[in-house]
């Protein structure tokens, strides 16, 4: 996940609350139904992805399959 200023012609765009999220078509199918949240707390700050389609996740909570 990173900030980018360039869009590919086939990128999938979505948004909420004035924030635009852009995903490549291959990744879009893997994260369909997922939610993206920003957390800021005592354990640290950052983006969190909750993907109900994931069958496995890593201990850091940032990758899934």
N, CA, C and O atoms as a CHARMM CRD file, in Angstrom:
* protein
*
  260
    1    1 UNK  N      0.85500  -1.15700   0.00000 PROA 1      0.00000
    2    1 UNK  CA     0.00000   0.00000   0.00000 PROA 1      0.00000
    3    1 UNK  C      0.90400   1.22400   0.00000 PROA 1      0.00000
    4    1 UNK  O      1.85400   1.31100   0.77900 PROA 1      0.00000
    5    2 UNK  N      0.59500   2.17300  -0.88900 PROA 2      0.00000
    6    2 UNK  CA     1.39700   3.37300  -0.95300 PROA 2      0.00000
    7    2 UNK  C      0.58200   4.49000  -1.60400 PROA 2      0.00000
    8    2 UNK  O     -0.45100   4.23900  -2.22500 PROA 2      0.00000
    9    3 UNK  N      1.05000   5.69700  -1.45500 PROA 3      0.00000
   10    3 UNK  CA     0.42600   6.84700  -2.08800 PROA 3      0.00000
   11    3 UNK  C      0.98800   6.97800  -3.49500 PROA 3      0.00000
   12    3 UNK  O      2.19100   6.82200  -3.70700 PROA 3      0.00000
   13    4 UNK  N      0.11300   7.26600  -4.45800 PROA 4      0.00000
   14    4 UNK  CA     0.53600   7.37900  -5.84300 PROA 4      0.00000
   15    4 UNK  C     -0.26000   8.49200  -6.50900 PROA 4      0.00000
   16    4 UNK  O     -1.39800   8.76600  -6.12800 PROA 4      0.00000
   17    5 UNK  N      0.33700   9.12300  -7.49100 PROA 5      0.00000
   18    5 UNK  CA    -0.34700  10.20200  -8.20000 PROA 5      0.00000
   19    5 UNK  C     -0.76000   9.80000  -9.61000 PROA 5      0.00000
   20    5 UNK  O     -1.47700  10.53900 -10.28300 PROA 5      0.00000
   21    6 UNK  N     -0.30800   8.62600 -10.05800 PROA 6      0.00000
   22    6 UNK  CA    -0.62400   8.18600 -11.41500 PROA 6      0.00000
   23    6 UNK  C     -1.65500   7.06800 -11.39400 PROA 6      0.00000
   24    6 UNK  O     -1.59200   6.16400 -10.56100 PROA 6      0.00000
   25    7 UNK  N     -2.60900   7.14200 -12.32600 PROA 7      0.00000
   26    7 UNK  CA    -3.63700   6.11300 -12.45700 PROA 7      0.00000
   27    7 UNK  C     -3.43400   5.35900 -13.75900 PROA 7      0.00000
   28    7 UNK  O     -3.15200   5.96100 -14.79500 PROA 7      0.00000
   29    8 UNK  N     -3.57700   4.04600 -13.70600 PROA 8      0.00000
   30    8 UNK  CA    -3.56600   3.23900 -14.92500 PROA 8      0.00000
   31    8 UNK  C     -4.98600   3.23100 -15.48500 PROA 8      0.00000
   32    8 UNK  O     -5.95400   3.43900 -14.75400 PROA 8      0.00000
   33    9 UNK  N     -5.09300   2.99700 -16.75300 PROA 9      0.00000
   34    9 UNK  CA    -6.39400   3.02700 -17.41500 PROA 9      0.00000
   35    9 UNK  C     -7.36400   1.99300 -16.84800 PROA 9      0.00000
   36    9 UNK  O     -8.57200   2.22800 -16.82800 PROA 9      0.00000
   37   10 UNK  N     -6.85100   0.84900 -16.38700 PROA 10     0.00000
   38   10 UNK  CA    -7.71800  -0.21100 -15.88600 PROA 10     0.00000
   39   10 UNK  C     -7.82700  -0.27500 -14.35500 PROA 10     0.00000
   40   10 UNK  O     -8.39200  -1.23200 -13.82400 PROA 10     0.00000
   41   11 UNK  N     -7.29400   0.73100 -13.63700 PROA 11     0.00000
   42   11 UNK  CA    -7.39000   0.75800 -12.18100 PROA 11     0.00000
   43   11 UNK  C     -8.84800   0.84200 -11.73600 PROA 11     0.00000
   44   11 UNK  O     -9.67700   1.45600 -12.40800 PROA 11     0.00000
   45   12 UNK  N     -9.14900   0.22100 -10.60200 PROA 12     0.00000
   46   12 UNK  CA   -10.48200   0.25400 -10.00600 PROA 12     0.00000
   47   12 UNK  C    -10.46300   1.32400  -8.92300 PROA 12     0.00000
   48   12 UNK  O     -9.61100   1.29200  -8.03500 PROA 12     0.00000
   49   13 UNK  N    -11.40200   2.27900  -8.99000 PROA 13     0.00000
   50   13 UNK  CA   -11.44300   3.37900  -8.03200 PROA 13     0.00000
   51   13 UNK  C    -12.67200   3.27300  -7.14100 PROA 13     0.00000
   52   13 UNK  O    -13.75600   2.90200  -7.59200 PROA 13     0.00000
   53   14 UNK  N    -12.48400   3.60200  -5.88100 PROA 14     0.00000
   54   14 UNK  CA   -13.57000   3.62200  -4.91200 PROA 14     0.00000
   55   14 UNK  C    -13.25700   4.72300  -3.90900 PROA 14     0.00000
   56   14 UNK  O    -12.11500   5.17300  -3.82100 PROA 14     0.00000
   57   15 UNK  N    -14.24300   5.15300  -3.16500 PROA 15     0.00000
   58   15 UNK  CA   -13.97300   6.18900  -2.18800 PROA 15     0.00000
   59   15 UNK  C    -15.05300   6.29100  -1.14000 PROA 15     0.00000
   60   15 UNK  O    -16.16800   5.79800  -1.30900 PROA 15     0.00000
   61   16 UNK  N    -14.69200   6.94700  -0.04800 PROA 16     0.00000
   62   16 UNK  CA   -15.62300   7.17600   1.04700 PROA 16     0.00000
   63   16 UNK  C    -15.10500   8.33100   1.88600 PROA 16     0.00000
   64   16 UNK  O    -13.91200   8.39700   2.18200 PROA 16     0.00000
   65   17 UNK  N    -15.98100   9.23100   2.26700 PROA 17     0.00000
   66   17 UNK  CA   -15.58400  10.34300   3.12900 PROA 17     0.00000
   67   17 UNK  C    -14.53100  11.23800   2.52400 PROA 17     0.00000
   68   17 UNK  O    -13.71700  11.81100   3.24800 PROA 17     0.00000
   69   18 UNK  N    -14.52800  11.37100   1.20500 PROA 18     0.00000
   70   18 UNK  CA   -13.56100  12.23000   0.53700 PROA 18     0.00000
   71   18 UNK  C    -12.20600  11.58900   0.28800 PROA 18     0.00000
   72   18 UNK  O    -11.29100  12.24700  -0.20700 PROA 18     0.00000
   73   19 UNK  N    -12.06800  10.31600   0.62500 PROA 19     0.00000
   74   19 UNK  CA   -10.80900   9.60300   0.41000 PROA 19     0.00000
   75   19 UNK  C    -10.99300   8.64900  -0.76100 PROA 19     0.00000
   76   19 UNK  O    -11.92000   7.83900  -0.77000 PROA 19     0.00000
   77   20 UNK  N    -10.10100   8.74700  -1.75500 PROA 20     0.00000
   78   20 UNK  CA   -10.16200   7.87700  -2.91900 PROA 20     0.00000
   79   20 UNK  C     -9.16000   6.74200  -2.75200 PROA 20     0.00000
   80   20 UNK  O     -8.00500   6.96300  -2.38600 PROA 20     0.00000
   81   21 UNK  N     -9.62400   5.51500  -3.02700 PROA 21     0.00000
   82   21 UNK  CA    -8.77000   4.33200  -2.98300 PROA 21     0.00000
   83   21 UNK  C     -8.72200   3.76500  -4.39000 PROA 21     0.00000
   84   21 UNK  O     -9.75600   3.56800  -5.02700 PROA 21     0.00000
   85   22 UNK  N     -7.51000   3.50500  -4.87100 PROA 22     0.00000
   86   22 UNK  CA    -7.30600   2.98400  -6.22600 PROA 22     0.00000
   87   22 UNK  C     -6.57800   1.64700  -6.11400 PROA 22     0.00000
   88   22 UNK  O     -5.57900   1.52600  -5.40600 PROA 22     0.00000
   89   23 UNK  N     -7.10300   0.64000  -6.83200 PROA 23     0.00000
   90   23 UNK  CA    -6.55300  -0.71300  -6.75900 PROA 23     0.00000
   91   23 UNK  C     -6.39100  -1.25000  -8.17300 PROA 23     0.00000
   92   23 UNK  O     -7.21500  -0.97300  -9.04400 PROA 23     0.00000
   93   24 UNK  N     -5.33300  -2.01500  -8.40100 PROA 24     0.00000
   94   24 UNK  CA    -5.17600  -2.65100  -9.70500 PROA 24     0.00000
   95   24 UNK  C     -6.21900  -3.76100  -9.83900 PROA 24     0.00000
   96   24 UNK  O     -6.65900  -4.30900  -8.82900 PROA 24     0.00000
   97   25 UNK  N     -6.62300  -4.10200 -11.06600 PROA 25     0.00000
   98   25 UNK  CA    -7.70600  -5.08200 -11.26600 PROA 25     0.00000
   99   25 UNK  C     -7.44500  -6.45200 -10.64600 PROA 25     0.00000
  100   25 UNK  O     -8.37700  -7.06400 -10.12500 PROA 25     0.00000
  101   26 UNK  N     -6.23000  -6.94500 -10.68300 PROA 26     0.00000
  102   26 UNK  CA    -5.92500  -8.25800 -10.10200 PROA 26     0.00000
  103   26 UNK  C     -6.12000  -8.25000  -8.58700 PROA 26     0.00000
  104   26 UNK  O     -6.65200  -9.20900  -8.02900 PROA 26     0.00000
  105   27 UNK  N     -5.69900  -7.18900  -7.92400 PROA 27     0.00000
  106   27 UNK  CA    -5.84700  -7.09300  -6.47100 PROA 27     0.00000
  107   27 UNK  C     -7.29000  -6.83700  -6.07500 PROA 27     0.00000
  108   27 UNK  O     -7.72000  -7.27100  -5.00500 PROA 27     0.00000
  109   28 UNK  N     -8.04600  -6.14200  -6.91300 PROA 28     0.00000
  110   28 UNK  CA    -9.43400  -5.80800  -6.60200 PROA 28     0.00000
  111   28 UNK  C    -10.26300  -7.06000  -6.34600 PROA 28     0.00000
  112   28 UNK  O    -11.11500  -7.06100  -5.45700 PROA 28     0.00000
  113   29 UNK  N    -10.03200  -8.11200  -7.10000 PROA 29     0.00000
  114   29 UNK  CA   -10.79500  -9.33900  -6.89100 PROA 29     0.00000
  115   29 UNK  C    -10.42800 -10.02100  -5.56700 PROA 29     0.00000
  116   29 UNK  O    -11.26400 -10.69500  -4.96500 PROA 29     0.00000
  117   30 UNK  N     -9.19200  -9.84900  -5.12000 PROA 30     0.00000
  118   30 UNK  CA    -8.73900 -10.47200  -3.87600 PROA 30     0.00000
  119   30 UNK  C     -9.25700  -9.75700  -2.63300 PROA 30     0.00000
  120   30 UNK  O     -9.38400 -10.36600  -1.57000 PROA 30     0.00000
  121   31 UNK  N     -9.55500  -8.46600  -2.76500 PROA 31     0.00000
  122   31 UNK  CA    -9.97900  -7.69500  -1.59600 PROA 31     0.00000
  123   31 UNK  C    -11.44900  -7.28100  -1.66500 PROA 31     0.00000
  124   31 UNK  O    -11.88000  -6.41700  -0.90000 PROA 31     0.00000
  125   32 UNK  N    -12.21900  -7.87900  -2.56300 PROA 32     0.00000
  126   32 UNK  CA   -13.65200  -7.56600  -2.66200 PROA 32     0.00000
  127   32 UNK  C    -14.32500  -7.83100  -1.31700 PROA 32     0.00000
  128   32 UNK  O    -14.18300  -8.91900  -0.75800 PROA 32     0.00000
  129   33 UNK  N    -15.04700  -6.85700  -0.79800 PROA 33     0.00000
  130   33 UNK  CA   -15.72500  -6.98500   0.48500 PROA 33     0.00000
  131   33 UNK  C    -14.88300  -6.58400   1.67700 PROA 33     0.00000
  132   33 UNK  O    -15.37900  -6.58300   2.80300 PROA 33     0.00000
  133   34 UNK  N    -13.62100  -6.24200   1.46200 PROA 34     0.00000
  134   34 UNK  CA   -12.72800  -5.86300   2.56000 PROA 34     0.00000
  135   34 UNK  C    -12.97900  -4.42100   2.98600 PROA 34     0.00000
  136   34 UNK  O    -13.49400  -3.61500   2.21000 PROA 34     0.00000
  137   35 UNK  N    -12.61200  -4.10500   4.21700 PROA 35     0.00000
  138   35 UNK  CA   -12.69800  -2.73300   4.71300 PROA 35     0.00000
  139   35 UNK  C    -11.30100  -2.23100   5.04700 PROA 35     0.00000
  140   35 UNK  O    -10.43800  -2.98900   5.48900 PROA 35     0.00000
  141   36 UNK  N    -11.10100  -0.95000   4.82800 PROA 36     0.00000
  142   36 UNK  CA    -9.82800  -0.28900   5.10800 PROA 36     0.00000
  143   36 UNK  C    -10.06800   0.73200   6.20500 PROA 36     0.00000
  144   36 UNK  O    -10.93200   1.59800   6.06900 PROA 36     0.00000
  145   37 UNK  N     -9.31700   0.64000   7.28500 PROA 37     0.00000
  146   37 UNK  CA    -9.46500   1.55900   8.40800 PROA 37     0.00000
  147   37 UNK  C     -8.11500   2.16100   8.76100 PROA 37     0.00000
  148   37 UNK  O     -7.06800   1.55200   8.53800 PROA 37     0.00000
  149   38 UNK  N     -8.15600   3.36900   9.31600 PROA 38     0.00000
  150   38 UNK  CA    -6.94400   3.97100   9.85600 PROA 38     0.00000
  151   38 UNK  C     -7.08200   3.97000  11.36400 PROA 38     0.00000
  152   38 UNK  O     -8.06200   4.49000  11.89700 PROA 38     0.00000
  153   39 UNK  N     -6.11700   3.39500  12.05400 PROA 39     0.00000
  154   39 UNK  CA    -6.13900   3.31400  13.51500 PROA 39     0.00000
  155   39 UNK  C     -5.02200   4.16500  14.08400 PROA 39     0.00000
  156   39 UNK  O     -3.91200   4.18900  13.55300 PROA 39     0.00000
  157   40 UNK  N     -5.32100   4.85800  15.16100 PROA 40     0.00000
  158   40 UNK  CA    -4.33900   5.69400  15.84100 PROA 40     0.00000
  159   40 UNK  C     -4.51700   5.47500  17.33700 PROA 40     0.00000
  160   40 UNK  O     -5.46000   5.99500  17.93400 PROA 40     0.00000
  161   41 UNK  N     -3.62900   4.72000  17.93500 PROA 41     0.00000
  162   41 UNK  CA    -3.77400   4.39600  19.34800 PROA 41     0.00000
  163   41 UNK  C     -2.44100   4.15600  20.01400 PROA 41     0.00000
  164   41 UNK  O     -1.38300   4.43800  19.45100 PROA 41     0.00000
  165   42 UNK  N     -2.51100   3.63100  21.22300 PROA 42     0.00000
  166   42 UNK  CA    -1.29700   3.39100  22.00900 PROA 42     0.00000
  167   42 UNK  C     -0.40100   2.33000  21.37700 PROA 42     0.00000
  168   42 UNK  O      0.81600   2.36500  21.56300 PROA 42     0.00000
  169   43 UNK  N     -0.97600   1.39500  20.64000 PROA 43     0.00000
  170   43 UNK  CA    -0.20700   0.33900  19.99000 PROA 43     0.00000
  171   43 UNK  C      0.39800   0.79300  18.66600 PROA 43     0.00000
  172   43 UNK  O      1.07300   0.00900  17.99800 PROA 43     0.00000
  173   44 UNK  N      0.17000   2.03100  18.28000 PROA 44     0.00000
  174   44 UNK  CA     0.70500   2.55000  17.02600 PROA 44     0.00000
  175   44 UNK  C     -0.40100   3.04600  16.12000 PROA 44     0.00000
  176   44 UNK  O     -1.58600   2.93400  16.43500 PROA 44     0.00000
  177   45 UNK  N      0.00300   3.59100  15.00000 PROA 45     0.00000
  178   45 UNK  CA    -0.94500   4.14300  14.04700 PROA 45     0.00000
  179   45 UNK  C     -0.67500   3.56200  12.67500 PROA 45     0.00000
  180   45 UNK  O      0.46100   3.22800  12.34000 PROA 45     0.00000
  181   46 UNK  N     -1.72500   3.44500  11.89000 PROA 46     0.00000
  182   46 UNK  CA    -1.55700   2.96600  10.52600 PROA 46     0.00000
  183   46 UNK  C     -2.84100   2.40400   9.96500 PROA 46     0.00000
  184   46 UNK  O     -3.86600   2.35600  10.64500 PROA 46     0.00000
  185   47 UNK  N     -2.77600   1.98100   8.72200 PROA 47     0.00000
  186   47 UNK  CA    -3.92700   1.41800   8.04500 PROA 47     0.00000
  187   47 UNK  C     -4.08500  -0.04900   8.41700 PROA 47     0.00000
  188   47 UNK  O     -3.10300  -0.75800   8.63400 PROA 47     0.00000
  189   48 UNK  N     -5.32500  -0.48800   8.48700 PROA 48     0.00000
  190   48 UNK  CA    -5.65300  -1.86600   8.79800 PROA 48     0.00000
  191   48 UNK  C     -6.67400  -2.36000   7.78100 PROA 48     0.00000
  192   48 UNK  O     -7.64500  -1.66300   7.48300 PROA 48     0.00000
  193   49 UNK  N     -6.45800  -3.55800   7.25000 PROA 49     0.00000
  194   49 UNK  CA    -7.37800  -4.15100   6.28700 PROA 49     0.00000
  195   49 UNK  C     -8.07400  -5.33100   6.94500 PROA 49     0.00000
  196   49 UNK  O     -7.42300  -6.23700   7.46600 PROA 49     0.00000
  197   50 UNK  N     -9.40700  -5.31300   6.91600 PROA 50     0.00000
  198   50 UNK  CA   -10.19100  -6.44100   7.39400 PROA 50     0.00000
  199   50 UNK  C    -10.79400  -7.10700   6.16500 PROA 50     0.00000
  200   50 UNK  O    -11.70300  -6.56000   5.54100 PROA 50     0.00000
  201   51 UNK  N    -10.28700  -8.29400   5.81700 PROA 51     0.00000
  202   51 UNK  CA   -10.73300  -8.99700   4.62200 PROA 51     0.00000
  203   51 UNK  C    -11.46300 -10.27700   5.02900 PROA 51     0.00000
  204   51 UNK  O    -10.82600 -11.23700   5.46200 PROA 51     0.00000
  205   52 UNK  N    -12.79700 -10.30200   4.89400 PROA 52     0.00000
  206   52 UNK  CA   -13.54800 -11.49700   5.28800 PROA 52     0.00000
  207   52 UNK  C    -13.27500 -12.70100   4.38900 PROA 52     0.00000
  208   52 UNK  O    -13.64000 -13.82200   4.74400 PROA 52     0.00000
  209   53 UNK  N    -12.64400 -12.49500   3.24000 PROA 53     0.00000
  210   53 UNK  CA   -12.33200 -13.58600   2.32000 PROA 53     0.00000
  211   53 UNK  C    -11.00300 -14.26100   2.62100 PROA 53     0.00000
  212   53 UNK  O    -10.69800 -15.30400   2.04300 PROA 53     0.00000
  213   54 UNK  N    -10.21000 -13.68500   3.51200 PROA 54     0.00000
  214   54 UNK  CA    -8.87800 -14.21800   3.81200 PROA 54     0.00000
  215   54 UNK  C     -8.98500 -15.54400   4.55900 PROA 54     0.00000
  216   54 UNK  O     -9.75400 -15.66800   5.51200 PROA 54     0.00000
  217   55 UNK  N     -8.21500 -16.52500   4.12400 PROA 55     0.00000
  218   55 UNK  CA    -8.18500 -17.81000   4.80800 PROA 55     0.00000
  219   55 UNK  C     -7.03200 -17.90400   5.78500 PROA 55     0.00000
  220   55 UNK  O     -7.07500 -18.69400   6.72800 PROA 55     0.00000
  221   56 UNK  N     -5.98900 -17.09200   5.56300 PROA 56     0.00000
  222   56 UNK  CA    -4.83800 -17.03800   6.46900 PROA 56     0.00000
  223   56 UNK  C     -4.35300 -15.61200   6.56400 PROA 56     0.00000
  224   56 UNK  O     -4.48400 -14.84900   5.60700 PROA 56     0.00000
  225   57 UNK  N     -3.79300 -15.23600   7.70500 PROA 57     0.00000
  226   57 UNK  CA    -3.18200 -13.92300   7.87600 PROA 57     0.00000
  227   57 UNK  C     -1.84500 -14.08900   8.57900 PROA 57     0.00000
  228   57 UNK  O     -1.58900 -15.10800   9.22000 PROA 57     0.00000
  229   58 UNK  N     -0.99600 -13.07500   8.45100 PROA 58     0.00000
  230   58 UNK  CA     0.28600 -13.12600   9.15400 PROA 58     0.00000
  231   58 UNK  C      0.11000 -12.54100  10.55000 PROA 58     0.00000
  232   58 UNK  O     -0.93300 -11.96400  10.85800 PROA 58     0.00000
  233   59 UNK  N      1.09600 -12.68500  11.36800 PROA 59     0.00000
  234   59 UNK  CA     1.04200 -12.16700  12.73000 PROA 59     0.00000
  235   59 UNK  C      0.98800 -10.65300  12.79700 PROA 59     0.00000
  236   59 UNK  O      0.48700 -10.10000  13.77600 PROA 59     0.00000
  237   60 UNK  N      1.49200  -9.97100  11.77800 PROA 60     0.00000
  238   60 UNK  CA     1.50800  -8.50900  11.80600 PROA 60     0.00000
  239   60 UNK  C      0.15900  -7.93400  11.37700 PROA 60     0.00000
  240   60 UNK  O     -0.08900  -6.74600  11.58800 PROA 60     0.00000
  241   61 UNK  N     -0.71400  -8.74000  10.78400 PROA 61     0.00000
  242   61 UNK  CA    -2.02400  -8.27400  10.36300 PROA 61     0.00000
  243   61 UNK  C     -2.03800  -7.45900   9.08700 PROA 61     0.00000
  244   61 UNK  O     -3.04400  -6.82400   8.77200 PROA 61     0.00000
  245   62 UNK  N     -0.92400  -7.46600   8.33800 PROA 62     0.00000
  246   62 UNK  CA    -0.84100  -6.64900   7.15100 PROA 62     0.00000
  247   62 UNK  C     -0.83300  -7.45300   5.85600 PROA 62     0.00000
  248   62 UNK  O     -0.87400  -6.86300   4.77600 PROA 62     0.00000
  249   63 UNK  N     -0.78200  -8.76800   5.93200 PROA 63     0.00000
  250   63 UNK  CA    -0.83700  -9.56200   4.71000 PROA 63     0.00000
  251   63 UNK  C     -1.79500 -10.73200   4.92300 PROA 63     0.00000
  252   63 UNK  O     -2.03300 -11.16400   6.05100 PROA 63     0.00000
  253   64 UNK  N     -2.33200 -11.23100   3.82500 PROA 64     0.00000
  254   64 UNK  CA    -3.28600 -12.31600   3.89200 PROA 64     0.00000
  255   64 UNK  C     -3.25100 -13.11600   2.61500 PROA 64     0.00000
  256   64 UNK  O     -2.66400 -12.68600   1.62200 PROA 64     0.00000
  257   65 UNK  N     -3.87600 -14.28100   2.63100 PROA 65     0.00000
  258   65 UNK  CA    -3.99700 -15.09900   1.42400 PROA 65     0.00000
  259   65 UNK  C     -5.35400 -15.75400   1.39000 PROA 65     0.00000
  260   65 UNK  O     -5.66100 -16.49000   0.45200 PROA 65     0.00000
